[in-house]
Amino acid sequence: MSALSRLLGAPCVMALLAPAALPAVPLDLAFLPPAVEEQSLCGRAAAERRVDDGSPGDEDALTEMERARYLQRDIRRYQSADPDRHFDFIATLRARLSSADARFSGAAELIDLIGLHIDAGRFDALEQAGLVAQLTAQRPLLTNGQKMQLAQFHRNGIGTPADTSAADDLILEAAFAGHPEALLLVARRMAEARPLPGWDAPEDLTATMAFGGLLGQMDSGVCARAERIAHEYLTGGIVRRNAEIGWAWYRFAADLGSARAAWRMVEFHLSAAAEDQDSAEMLHYLRRAVARGIVVDDGSRGRLEEGGIDADTLREILAHTQADDRGRRRASLTPLLQTGVNIDAMETSLSGPYLTYLREIATIPGAPGLVFTQLAQELSVRLGRWAGEDEIIAQLEIATARNDPAGMRALAARLLRYRDDPAQLNRAVDLLTLAATRHRDAAAMNDLDRLFRCQAPDAPLLDQAEPWARAYAGTTHKMVALTPSNLMALDPYKDPWRLARLQSQALDGRTLSLAHYLQLVQRDPIATETAQRIWADRTDNSDKTLEEFAKLEFALATNPAERALALEFFRRVYLNNGVTTALDLSVAMINDSGMNPAMAEEVRHLLRQASHRGEGAAIRLLARLGKTPEAERRVFDEFAGIIDDRGDFLAMMFALPHVAETKRDDYFDRAVSLMACSTKDTDELGEAHAIHGTAPMSFHWRQIGLAIAGHNTLSKLRLTNGQMAGFDTRPAPGPAQVVARDRAGDLQGQWRLFHLTAQPDLASYAPQQAAAHFKALVDRGDTLPRAFEQYLAAPEELRRAIDETFDFPQLVARIAAAGEPEALWRHARLLQNRATTAQSLAEAITALRAAAHAGAVPAMAELGRNLAMGAGVARNETEALEWLDKAATGGDSDAADLARWLRLR
């Protein structure tokens, strides 16, 4: 039975079964969207996710759903970090995932194990294990998507000898079942004149079914699928480019509630030709886009006003996201960030699903040391960093024995609480040295610098600290120091090194750098939607990064409306993260409207939440808001037990004036083990000793403060050590120099060089250099069509510079002499462009006729237009129609329209 018969489920007329032609060009297919009423089917709602909320009772139990989620995350984490090293552990996690959730068993498990072998580079082991053969044996049970994956293994010879026939059979099987990706692949093969053997359905039917399957059901994902169809029509490939149909699909998605598609409709009308613009429709979709979270920045607002929307109407549309007559002036990616709801209890539970999960996987033989480091961190949260110290240290000892550098650093920090014991101090030094040297852990180098400079009893030991400081400075680990204003002014041609480091740290998942880089992507006017979504997704994966991004949004707000939007986003992040964001949100709220009694009450609640975690900054601020000398003591009495169990550095500092003398030395030791080697922390310690009258120790911390690079001077001037190091060295290369250096000989680089020097509105504009780049491009021999277009579009000054460098028109004429239609057409266009007299115009028309007679379709259309209008030649509508009809037959739709207009006159 033929493919068409099998697809339609009935015998087919023989005429339909005739072998279809195999076009090598995209298909002319009008696959139109169905008519729909406006609705909010695709409206984005924050996905609520069940998160450990820290409250006692059944909520602390680990459900199978949570276990599966944790397993999936850890599989991704370890497989991306070092799949070969963690191979057996990942395989065990994968087996547990199959038991926890049946959706991940069977063929899904086999496919994941094959992927693990591929990622680990164990191709021989993959073939020996016969996993692809096992997957092939399950072929009747595979989903269509799994068949497509299996087809790739057979086609590429992964885990099995290469077998393109088997791959094609799997693709055909999926296509016969209506799988849209398989149908798209079949249609693409047909468009490329490489049809899949055994598929005899016509190309138009294949593409129609592919798009129909891709569109799928009318669910919340239909808008994204419709936008993909729109993309196919706007770019071409499987189907011939058809902007009208492409925009019809965007309109369909917008009507179903897609904010992105609604904004694309606005952009369509802004950039459309005058006759295609529809102000009423543009206003309609602008309202839908804004109502669904699209934020209109100043640049877009200006375009809207230029597009005919008056300021009052625009202000009314933007009213719900803008205050009075001023609104957001910066682009925003906050609508792309997914936030859920995580309502924390006031006090932390001693147990929780994640802690239970970590205890489970810690029993797996050969579990990596990182598991025990994470277990220690979770115990610190649940039991308290001091109350649970014995069990925490026990887990860190296991992590250290299993060569986890993060565990070594955490254990060393614990031991520094007992730094007066030489054995404990020396072990801390040994652990950090091992992490820094054997495991190349850059953070351990910084820890050693801090230990010798600030934390050792006889610090500062600069002769031991400085070598580690220099070693750490030689890495790229140190966080890029940027104020919010400096971040937004970061220029790749003034400070490329800092920008490169920032991007590298963002790619590594460093919290603050990732938040900073997302701000740069948000600011970039030419950042693609794909880039925006990639960086937004990376940010979504880290609650701490979301918090840092929210702080930047608040700091960078430039007017009351932006401040209100930033505070609202901060609240969303708090609901997503829970109590960990309470302190920062409370600070933002005090900054925004702390005088409001209702706001003040909410701030106190947030600060109490953070205080129950032992956050000293929250405890201090809560005491300060009491506004009386007695308030500090009341707050200490309320949180003394919390501070003793889990207090951080600032909590220790807050408690020291009030704590019993028997605990004082231990609190100082705890604080030193937690301190950053900064003048702020040394000042805190020095002042605490001064309060207690221990002058020698107060002097000791002042001496250490003097040993910290930069002292207080740079911070007071808002400068960084990096800025000092780079002062008066050499300027960064400009745009043209960068391209010349990095892309020498590369075709795209040469074009970039030309454009940088050929555009008068750029600072790098240099006509003589541009002419030299142009000649180098033409000399390559394969760039003439593009070079010709650039020559015609060049400003007069640049064109003169090119003509002085070499005779480009003569080159065009010489190539045209060979009689190739496109070359003749280029020559005719050049003569037309340069014609200034009746004689030169006549020469251009002669060349145009030669190109038209040679078969150049654009030349036929141009000659027809000239004959119809009498431009440079006697008017002759009869001959004009002859040439316009020929051009229309050759695919020129404008020529067909003009011929139709001439006949209607």
C-alpha positions in Angstrom: 0.0 0.0 0.0 1.3 3.5 -0.8 2.2 6.1 1.7 -0.8 8.2 0.7 -3.1 5.2 1.1 -1.7 4.3 4.5 -2.0 8.0 5.6 -5.6 8.4 4.5 -6.7 4.8 5.5 -8.4 4.1 2.2 -7.6 3.3 -1.5 -6.6 6.3 -3.5 -7.1 7.4 -7.0 -4.3 6.2 -9.2 -3.7 9.7 -10.6 -2.7 10.8 -7.1 -0.2 8.0 -6.8 1.9 9.2 -9.7 5.4 9.9 -8.6 5.7 13.5 -7.5 8.4 15.8 -8.9 11.4 16.3 -6.7 11.7 20.1 -6.5 15.0 21.5 -5.2 13.2 24.7 -4.0 10.8 25.4 -1.2 7.2 24.4 -1.7 4.4 26.8 -2.6 2.0 25.9 0.1 -0.7 28.0 1.7 -1.3 26.4 5.1 -3.5 29.0 6.8 -4.5 29.2 10.5 -8.1 28.5 11.5 -10.4 31.3 12.5 -10.5 31.7 16.3 -12.1 34.1 18.7 -9.8 36.1 21.0 -9.0 34.3 24.2 -6.2 33.8 26.8 -5.4 30.2 26.0 -1.7 30.9 26.0 -1.6 33.4 28.9 1.5 32.8 31.0 0.8 32.1 34.6 3.5 31.6 37.2 4.0 27.9 37.6 3.3 27.0 41.2 5.7 24.4 42.4 5.7 22.6 45.7 8.9 23.5 47.5 10.1 22.4 50.9 8.5 25.1 53.1 10.3 24.3 56.3 7.2 23.6 58.3 6.7 20.5 60.5 4.3 17.7 59.8 3.5 15.7 56.7 5.0 18.5 54.5 8.4 17.2 55.5 7.9 13.8 53.9 9.7 13.2 50.6 7.1 12.4 47.9 7.9 10.3 44.8 7.3 13.3 42.7 9.9 15.3 44.6 12.3 12.4 44.6 12.1 12.2 40.8 12.6 16.0 40.5 15.7 15.9 42.7 17.1 12.9 40.8 16.5 14.6 37.4 18.4 17.7 38.6 21.3 15.7 40.0 21.6 13.6 36.9 21.8 16.8 34.8 24.3 18.3 37.2 26.7 15.4 37.4 26.4 14.5 33.7 27.3 18.1 32.7 30.1 18.3 35.2 32.1 15.1 34.6 30.1 12.2 33.0 33.0 9.9 32.8 34.1 10.3 36.4 30.6 10.0 37.8 29.4 7.4 35.3 28.4 4.7 37.8 26.8 7.1 40.2 24.7 8.7 37.4 23.7 5.3 36.2 22.5 4.4 39.7 20.6 7.7 40.0 19.0 6.9 36.6 17.8 3.5 37.9 16.3 5.1 40.9 14.5 7.6 38.7 12.9 4.8 36.8 11.6 3.3 40.1 10.4 6.7 41.3 8.5 7.6 38.1 7.4 5.1 35.6 7.5 7.7 32.8 11.3 7.4 32.9 11.5 3.6 32.7 11.8 1.3 29.8 12.9 2.9 26.5 13.3 6.3 28.1 15.8 4.8 30.5 17.7 3.1 27.7 17.9 6.4 25.7 19.2 8.3 28.7 21.8 5.6 29.3 22.9 5.8 25.7 23.2 9.6 26.2 25.3 9.0 29.3 27.7 6.8 27.3 27.9 9.4 24.5 28.6 12.3 27.0 31.2 10.2 28.7 32.9 9.3 25.4 32.4 5.6 26.1 31.5 4.6 22.6 33.1 1.2 22.6 31.4 0.3 25.9 28.1 1.5 24.4 28.4 -0.9 21.6 29.5 -3.8 23.9 26.6 -3.1 26.2 24.2 -3.5 23.2 22.0 -0.7 24.4 21.0 0.4 20.9 20.2 -3.2 20.0 18.0 -3.4 23.1 16.3 -0.2 22.1 15.8 -1.5 18.6 14.2 -4.7 20.0 11.6 -2.5 21.7 10.7 -0.8 18.5 7.0 -1.7 18.6 6.7 -0.1 22.0 8.6 3.1 21.1 6.9 6.5 20.8 7.4 8.3 17.6 9.8 10.7 19.2 11.9 7.8 20.5 11.9 6.3 17.0 13.3 9.5 15.7 16.1 9.3 18.3 16.8 5.7 17.5 17.0 6.7 13.8 19.8 9.1 14.6 21.7 6.4 16.4 21.4 4.1 13.3 22.2 6.9 10.8 25.3 8.1 12.7 26.5 4.6 13.7 26.3 5.4 17.5 26.4 2.1 19.5 25.7 0.1 16.4 27.0 -0.1 12.9 25.8 2.7 10.7 22.6 1.7 8.8 20.9 4.5 6.9 18.3 2.1 5.6 17.2 1.3 9.2 17.2 5.0 10.0 15.0 5.8 7.0 12.6 3.1 8.0 12.2 4.5 11.5 11.6 8.0 10.1 9.1 6.7 7.7 7.3 4.8 10.4 7.1 7.9 12.6 6.0 9.9 9.6 3.2 7.4 8.7 2.0 7.8 12.3 1.8 11.5 11.8 4.7 12.6 13.9 5.2 16.3 13.0 9.0 16.3 13.4 9.3 13.3 11.1 6.9 14.8 8.6 9.0 18.0 8.6 12.1 16.0 8.0 10.5 14.2 5.1 9.2 17.5 3.7 12.7 19.1 4.0 14.3 16.1 2.3 11.8 16.5 -0.6 12.5 20.3 -0.8 16.3 19.4 -1.0 15.6 16.9 -3.9 16.6 14.1 -1.5 13.3 12.3 -1.1 13.0 9.5 1.5 12.7 6.1 -0.3 9.2 4.7 0.3 7.5 8.0 0.7 5.3 8.8 -2.3 2.9 11.3 -0.9 3.0 14.7 -2.7 5.2 17.3 -1.1 2.3 19.7 -0.5 0.3 17.1 1.4 3.4 16.1 3.4 4.1 19.7 4.4 0.4 20.3 5.2 0.3 17.2 7.5 3.6 18.3 9.1 2.3 21.7 9.9 -1.1 20.3 11.0 0.6 17.8 13.4 2.9 20.5 14.6 0.0 22.8 15.5 -1.5 20.0 17.5 -4.2 20.4 20.0 -5.6 23.8 21.2 -3.8 23.8 24.5 -1.6 26.3 26.2 1.4 25.3 24.0 -0.4 26.0 20.7 0.9 29.6 20.5 4.5 28.5 20.5 3.8 25.9 17.9 1.9 28.5 15.7 4.9 30.9 16.0 7.1 28.1 14.7 4.9 27.8 11.7 5.1 31.5 11.2 8.8 31.4 11.4 8.9 28.8 8.6 6.9 31.0 6.3 8.9 34.1 7.1 12.3 32.5 6.6 11.5 29.8 3.9 13.1 26.4 3.7 10.4 23.8 3.6 7.8 26.2 2.2 8.4 29.2 0.0 8.7 32.4 2.0 5.3 34.0 2.3 5.2 37.0 4.7 1.4 37.3 4.5 0.9 33.7 5.7 3.6 34.1 8.3 2.0 37.1 9.8 -1.4 35.4 9.7 0.0 32.7 12.0 1.5 35.4 14.4 -2.0 37.0 14.4 -3.5 33.6 15.3 -1.1 33.2 18.2 -1.7 36.7 19.4 -5.5 36.2 19.3 -5.0 33.1 21.5 -3.1 35.1 24.1 0.6 35.1 23.2 2.2 38.3 24.4 5.2 37.8 22.2 3.1 37.2 19.1 1.0 40.3 19.9 4.1 42.4 20.1 5.4 40.9 16.8 2.1 42.1 15.2 2.9 45.6 16.5 6.4 45.4 15.0 4.9 44.2 11.7 2.8 47.4 11.4 5.7 49.6 12.5 7.9 48.3 9.8 5.3 47.7 7.0 5.0 49.8 3.9 2.4 52.6 4.2 -0.2 50.7 2.2 0.0 47.7 4.5 -0.1 49.5 7.8 -3.3 49.3 9.9 -3.2 51.7 12.8 -6.3 50.2 14.4 -4.9 46.7 14.4 -1.6 47.9 15.7 -3.3 49.6 18.6 -5.4 46.5 19.3 -2.4 44.2 19.5 -0.4 46.8 21.5 -3.1 46.7 24.1 -3.0 42.8 24.2 0.8 42.8 24.4 1.0 45.3 27.2 -1.9 43.6 29.1 0.1 40.3 29.0 3.3 41.7 30.4 5.3 43.2 27.5 7.1 46.3 28.7 7.5 49.1 26.2 10.8 51.0 26.7 11.7 54.5 25.5 13.0 53.3 22.1 9.9 51.3 21.3 7.7 54.1 22.6 9.4 56.5 20.2 8.8 54.1 17.3 5.1 53.8 18.2 4.7 57.6 18.2 6.5 57.8 14.9 4.1 55.0 13.7 1.1 57.3 14.2 0.0 56.6 17.8 -0.5 59.9 19.6 1.1 60.4 23.0 -2.2 60.5 25.0 -3.4 57.2 23.5 -0.1 55.6 24.2 -0.1 56.8 27.7 -3.5 55.4 28.3 -2.5 52.0 26.9 0.6 51.9 29.1 -1.2 53.2 32.2 -1.2 49.9 34.2 2.6 49.6 33.9 3.5 53.2 34.0 3.0 55.9 36.6 1.2 59.1 35.3 3.2 60.5 32.4 6.4 58.6 33.1 7.0 54.9 32.7 9.7 52.3 32.3 12.6 53.6 30.3 14.5 50.3 30.2 13.8 47.1 28.4 12.9 44.3 30.8 13.2 40.5 30.7 11.2 40.0 33.9 8.2 38.5 32.0 10.6 35.7 30.8 11.5 34.7 34.4 9.5 31.9 35.9 8.6 32.4 39.6 6.5 30.1 41.7 5.2 30.2 45.3 7.1 29.1 48.4 5.5 30.1 51.6 8.0 29.6 54.5 7.1 29.1 58.1 8.7 31.5 60.6 10.9 28.8 62.1 13.0 26.2 60.2 12.0 22.5 60.5 14.7 20.0 61.6 13.8 17.9 58.6 12.7 18.3 55.0 12.3 16.5 51.7 15.7 17.5 50.4 17.5 16.4 53.5 15.8 13.1 53.3 16.8 12.8 49.6 20.4 13.6 50.3 20.6 11.0 53.1 19.2 8.4 50.6 21.7 9.0 47.9 24.6 9.3 50.4 24.2 5.6 50.9 25.0 4.8 47.3 28.4 3.1 47.1 30.9 5.4 45.5 28.7 8.5 45.9 30.8 11.6 45.1 32.1 13.8 47.9 29.9 16.6 46.7 26.9 14.7 48.0 28.3 14.9 51.5 29.2 18.5 51.2 25.6 19.3 50.1 24.3 17.1 53.0 26.5 19.2 55.4 25.1 22.4 53.9 21.5 21.2 54.3 22.2 20.1 57.9 23.5 23.6 58.6 20.2 25.1 57.4 18.1 22.6 59.3 20.0 22.1 62.5 21.9 25.3 62.6 25.5 26.0 61.7 26.6 25.7 65.3 24.0 23.5 66.9 24.6 20.8 64.2 28.3 21.2 64.0 29.3 17.7 65.1 27.2 16.0 62.4 28.2 18.7 59.8 31.9 18.1 60.4 31.3 14.3 60.2 29.8 14.7 56.7 32.5 17.1 55.6 35.2 14.5 56.7 33.6 12.0 54.3 33.5 14.6 51.6 37.2 15.4 52.1 38.0 11.7 52.1 36.3 11.5 48.7 38.3 14.4 47.3 35.7 17.1 47.1 37.5 20.5 47.2 34.3 22.3 48.3 34.1 20.0 51.2 37.7 20.6 52.1 37.2 24.3 52.1 34.0 24.0 54.2 35.8 21.7 56.7 38.8 24.1 56.9 36.4 27.0 57.7 34.9 24.9 60.5 38.3 24.2 62.0 39.2 27.9 62.1 36.8 28.3 64.9 39.5 26.5 66.9 42.4 28.3 65.4 44.1 28.8 68.8 44.8 25.1 68.7 47.9 24.7 66.4 46.9 21.2 65.3 43.5 22.5 64.1 45.0 25.6 62.4 47.6 23.5 60.6 45.0 21.0 59.4 42.9 23.9 58.0 46.0 25.1 56.1 46.7 21.6 54.8 43.2 21.1 53.6 43.1 24.4 51.7 46.6 23.7 50.3 45.4 20.3 49.0 42.3 21.8 47.5 44.3 24.6 45.8 47.2 22.5 44.5 45.9 19.0 43.8 42.4 20.0 42.8 43.2 23.4 41.3 40.5 25.0 43.3 40.8 28.8 42.9 38.5 29.6 45.8 40.9 27.7 48.1 43.7 30.1 47.1 41.6 33.0 48.2 40.8 31.2 51.4 44.5 30.7 52.1 45.2 34.4 51.5 42.4 35.3 53.9 43.6 32.8 56.5 47.2 34.2 56.6 46.2 37.8 56.2 43.3 38.0 58.6 42.3 34.8 60.5 45.5 33.3 61.9 46.1 34.2 65.5 49.4 36.0 64.6 48.0 37.6 61.4 48.8 39.4 59.3 51.4 37.0 57.9 52.0 38.8 54.6 54.9 36.7 53.5 52.6 33.7 53.3 49.4 35.5 52.3 50.9 37.4 49.3 51.9 34.3 47.2 48.4 33.0 47.4 46.9 36.4 46.6 49.0 36.6 43.5 48.1 33.0 42.5 44.4 33.8 43.0 44.7 37.0 41.0 46.1 34.9 38.1 42.8 33.0 37.9 39.5 34.2 36.5 37.7 33.1 39.6 37.6 36.4 41.4 34.1 38.0 41.0 34.1 40.9 38.6 33.5 44.0 40.8 30.8 46.3 39.3 28.5 48.8 40.7 25.0 48.9 39.0 25.9 52.1 37.2 29.3 50.8 36.0 27.6 47.6 34.8 25.2 49.5 32.6 28.0 51.6 31.2 30.3 48.6 30.4 31.7 49.1 27.0 33.3 46.1 25.1 35.7 48.5 23.4 36.9 50.2 26.6 36.9 47.2 29.0 36.8 44.0 26.9 38.6 41.9 29.5 36.2 42.7 32.3 33.2 41.9 30.0 34.8 38.6 28.9 35.4 37.6 32.5 31.8 38.5 33.4 30.4 36.4 30.6 32.7 33.5 31.5 31.6 33.6 35.1 27.9 33.9 34.1 28.3 30.8 31.9 29.9 29.0 34.9 26.7 29.9 36.9 28.3 32.3 39.3 25.4 34.0 41.0 26.2 37.7 40.9 27.9 37.5 37.5 24.9 35.7 36.0 22.5 38.4 37.3 24.8 41.1 36.0 25.0 39.5 32.6 21.3 39.1 32.3 21.1 42.9 32.8 23.4 43.4 29.9 21.3 41.1 27.7 18.2 43.0 28.8 19.9 46.3 27.9 21.2 45.1 24.5 18.8 46.4 21.8 19.8 43.7 19.2 19.8 40.7 21.6 17.8 38.0 19.9 14.8 36.4 21.6 16.7 33.1 21.7 19.6 34.8 23.6 17.2 36.4 26.0 15.4 33.1 26.7 18.7 31.2 27.2 20.0 33.7 29.8 16.6 34.0 31.5 16.4 30.2 31.8 19.8 30.1 33.4 18.7 32.7 35.9 15.5 30.7 36.6 17.6 27.8 37.7 19.1 29.7 40.7 17.0 31.3 43.4 20.0 33.4 44.6 20.5 34.7 41.0 16.9 35.7 40.9 17.4 37.6 44.1 20.5 39.4 42.8 18.7 40.3 39.6 15.8 41.7 41.6 18.3 43.9 43.6 19.8 45.2 40.4 16.3 46.0 39.0 15.6 48.0 42.1 18.9 49.8 42.1 18.7 50.7 38.4 15.1 52.0 38.5 15.2 55.5 37.0 11.7 56.8 37.9 8.8 56.1 40.3 7.1 53.7 37.8 10.3 51.6 37.3 10.7 51.6 41.1 7.2 50.3 41.6 7.7 47.6 38.9 11.0 46.6 40.4 9.5 46.3 43.9 6.6 44.2 42.5 9.2 41.9 40.9 11.1 41.7 44.1 7.9 40.5 45.8 7.5 37.8 43.2 11.1 36.7 43.8 10.4 36.5 47.6 7.3 34.4 47.0 9.5 32.1 44.8 12.6 31.9 47.1 10.9 32.2 50.5 12.7 33.5 53.6 16.1 33.7 52.0 15.0 36.8 50.2 13.2 38.4 53.2 16.0 40.7 54.3 16.8 42.1 50.9 13.1 42.7 50.2 12.7 44.5 53.5 15.6 46.8 52.7 14.0 47.6 49.3 10.7 48.3 51.0 12.2 50.6 53.5 14.0 52.5 50.7 10.7 52.8 48.8 8.1 53.7 51.3 9.3 52.9 54.9 7.2 55.7 56.4 3.9 53.9 55.5 2.7 52.1 58.7 1.3 49.1 56.7 4.6 48.7 54.9 6.5 49.0 58.2 4.5 46.2 59.7 5.3 44.0 56.7 9.0 44.9 56.9 9.0 43.8 60.6 7.5 40.5 59.7 10.1 39.9 56.9 12.9 40.8 59.2 11.7 38.4 61.9 11.6 35.7 59.3 15.2 36.4 58.3 16.2 36.7 62.0 15.0 33.2 62.7 17.6 32.0 60.2 20.3 33.7 62.2 20.9 36.5 59.7 22.7 39.2 61.7 21.9 42.0 59.4 18.1 41.4 59.8 18.5 41.2 63.6 20.5 44.4 63.7 18.0 46.2 61.5 15.1 45.0 63.5 16.7 46.4 66.7 17.5 49.7 64.9 13.9 50.1 63.9 12.9 49.9 67.6 14.3 53.5 67.9 15.0 53.1 71.6 18.2 52.1 73.6 16.2 49.3 75.2 15.1 47.8 71.8 18.5 46.3 71.1 18.5 44.3 74.3 14.9 43.2 73.7 15.8 41.9 70.3 18.9 40.1 71.6 16.8 38.4 74.3 14.3 37.3 71.7 16.9 35.9 69.3 19.7 34.8 71.7 19.0 31.1 71.2 18.8 31.5 67.4 22.1 33.3 67.4 23.7 30.6 69.5 22.5 27.9 67.2 22.8 29.4 63.8 24.1 33.0 63.9 26.3 34.4 61.1 29.1 36.9 61.3 26.9 39.9 61.9 24.8 38.0 64.4 27.9 37.3 66.4 28.9 41.0 66.2 25.4 42.0 67.4 25.5 39.5 70.3 29.0 40.3 71.6 28.0 43.4 73.7 25.2 41.3 75.4 26.5 37.7 75.6 27.7 36.2 78.8 31.4 36.5 79.4 31.8 32.7 79.4 30.7 32.7 75.7 32.5 35.8 74.6 35.7 34.3 73.3 33.9 31.6 71.5 31.7 34.1 69.8 34.8 36.0 68.6 36.2 32.7 67.3 33.0 31.9 65.5 33.0 35.4 63.9 36.6 35.1 62.8 35.9 31.7 61.1 33.1 33.3 59.1 34.7 36.7 58.3 35.5 38.1 54.9 39.0 39.6 54.8 37.7 43.1 54.4 38.1 46.4 56.3 34.4 46.3 57.2 34.9 43.1 59.1 38.1 44.1 60.7 36.5 47.3 61.9 33.6 45.3 63.3 35.9 43.1 65.3 38.1 46.0 66.4 35.0 47.9 67.7 33.7 44.8 69.5 37.0 44.5 71.4 37.0 48.2 72.1 33.5 47.9 73.7 34.9 45.2 76.0 38.0 47.2 76.8 40.5 44.7 75.2 42.7 47.3 73.7 45.5 44.9 72.4 42.9 43.0 70.3 41.3 46.1 69.0 44.8 47.3 67.9 45.4 43.8 66.4 42.4 44.1 64.1 43.4 47.7 63.1 46.8 46.3 62.1 45.1 43.6 60.0 42.9 46.3 58.4 46.0 48.1 57.2 47.3 44.9 55.6 44.2 44.6 53.3 44.9 45.8 49.8 43.5 49.2 49.1 42.5 49.8 52.7 39.5 52.1 52.9 40.6 54.6 50.2 39.3 52.8 47.1 35.9 52.0 48.6 35.4 55.6 49.7 36.2 56.7 46.2 34.0 53.9 44.7 37.0 52.5 42.8 38.2 48.9 42.6 41.6 47.2 42.7 41.0 46.1 39.1 40.6 49.7 38.0 43.8 50.7 39.7 45.7 47.8 38.1 44.5 48.8 34.7 45.1 52.6 35.1 47.4 54.1 32.5 48.3 50.9 30.7 47.0 50.9 27.2 43.6 51.4 25.5 41.5 48.5 24.4 41.4 48.0 20.6 38.5 49.7 18.7 35.9 47.8 16.7 37.8 47.8 13.4 41.0 46.7 15.2 39.2 43.9 17.0 37.8 42.5 13.7 41.1 42.9 11.9 42.9 41.0 14.7 40.4 38.2 15.3 39.0 37.6 11.9 41.9 38.1 9.6 41.3 36.2 6.4 37.8 35.2 7.4 35.1 36.2 4.8 32.6 37.4 7.4 35.3 39.2 9.2 36.3 41.0 6.1 32.7 42.1 5.4 32.5 43.3 9.0 35.6 45.3 8.5 34.2 46.8 5.4 30.9 47.8 7.1 32.7 49.3 10.1 34.7 51.6 7.9 32.0 52.2 5.2 29.2 53.7 7.3 29.4 57.5 7.8 27.4 57.4 11.0 30.1 55.3 12.8 33.1 56.6 14.5 35.2 54.1 12.6 34.2 55.5 9.2 37.2 55.7 6.9 36.5 55.8 3.1 40.0 55.0 2.0 40.3 52.0 4.3 36.8 50.9 3.3 37.8 51.0 -0.4 40.9 48.8 0.4 38.7 46.3 2.2 36.2 46.4 -0.7 39.0 45.6 -3.3 40.2 42.7 -1.1 36.7 41.3 -1.0 36.3 41.6 -4.8 39.7 40.0 -5.3 38.5 36.8 -3.6 36.4 36.1 -6.7 33.3 34.8 -5.0 31.8 38.0 -3.6 30.8 40.0 -6.6 27.0 39.9 -6.2 27.2 41.2 -2.7 30.0 43.6 -3.5 28.0 45.0 -6.4 25.0 45.8 -4.1 27.3 47.5 -1.6 28.8 49.6 -4.4 25.4 50.8 -5.5 24.3 51.6 -2.0 27.6 53.3 -1.0 27.7 57.1 -0.3 29.2 59.2 -3.0 32.4 59.8 -1.0 33.0 56.1 -0.6 32.2 55.3 -4.2 34.8 57.8 -5.3 37.3 56.2 -3.0 36.6 52.8 -4.5 36.9 54.2 -8.1 40.2 55.7 -7.2 41.4 52.4 -5.8 40.5 50.3 -8.9 38.0 50.4 -11.8 35.1 48.4 -10.4 32.7 49.4 -13.3 35.2 48.1 -15.9 35.4 44.8 -13.9 31.6 44.5 -14.0 31.5 45.2 -17.8 34.3 42.6 -18.5 32.4 39.9 -16.6 29.2 40.8 -18.4 30.9 40.3 -21.7 30.7 36.6 -21.2 26.9 36.7 -21.6 25.8 35.3 -18.3 22.3 36.7 -17.6 22.9 37.8 -14.0 26.2 39.5 -15.0 24.4 41.3 -17.8 21.7 42.5 -15.4 24.3 43.8 -13.0 26.0 45.7 -15.8 22.7 47.2 -16.9 21.9 48.3 -13.4 25.3 49.9 -13.0 24.9 51.8 -16.2 21.4 53.0 -15.2 22.8 54.1 -11.8 25.6 56.1 -13.4 23.6 57.6 -16.3 23.6 61.4 -16.4 23.0 62.1 -20.1 20.5 61.0 -22.8 23.3 59.0 -24.4 24.4 57.2 -21.3 20.8 56.4 -20.5 20.4 54.9 -24.0 23.4 52.8 -23.4 21.9 51.6 -20.1 18.6 50.6 -21.9 20.6 48.7 -24.6 22.4 46.8 -21.8 19.0 46.2 -20.1 17.6 44.7 -23.4 20.6 42.4 -23.7 20.1 41.2 -20.1 16.4 40.6 -20.7 17.0 38.7 -23.9 19.6 36.6 -22.1 16.9 35.5 -19.6 17.5 37.6 -16.5 14.0 37.9 -15.0 14.7 41.1 -13.1 15.9 42.7 -16.3 12.7 41.7 -18.1 10.6 43.3 -15.3 12.8 46.5 -15.3 12.6 46.8 -19.1 8.8 46.3 -19.0 8.5 49.1 -16.4 10.7 51.4 -18.5 8.6 50.7 -21.6 5.4 51.2 -19.7 6.5 54.5 -18.2 8.6 55.8 -21.1 11.6 56.0 -18.9 14.7 56.4 -21.1 12.9 54.8 -24.0 9.8 55.5 -26.1 6.7 54.4 -24.4 5.3 51.1 -25.7 2.7 49.4 -23.6 2.4 46.4 -26.0 6.1 45.6 -25.7 6.0 46.4 -22.0 3.2 43.8 -21.5 5.3 41.2 -23.3 8.3 41.7 -21.1 6.2 42.0 -17.9 4.3 38.8 -18.7 7.7 37.0 -19.2 8.9 38.3 -15.9 5.7 37.2 -14.2 6.1 33.7 -15.6 9.6 33.8 -14.2 8.2 34.4 -10.7 8.2 38.2 -10.4 5.0 39.1 -8.6 5.5 42.8 -8.9 5.7 42.5 -12.7 2.4 40.5 -12.7 0.7 43.2 -10.7 1.9 46.0 -13.0 0.8 44.0 -16.1 -2.6 43.5 -14.5 -2.8 47.3 -13.8 -1.9 48.2 -17.4 -4.6 45.9 -18.8 -7.2 47.5 -16.4 -6.5 51.1 -17.6 
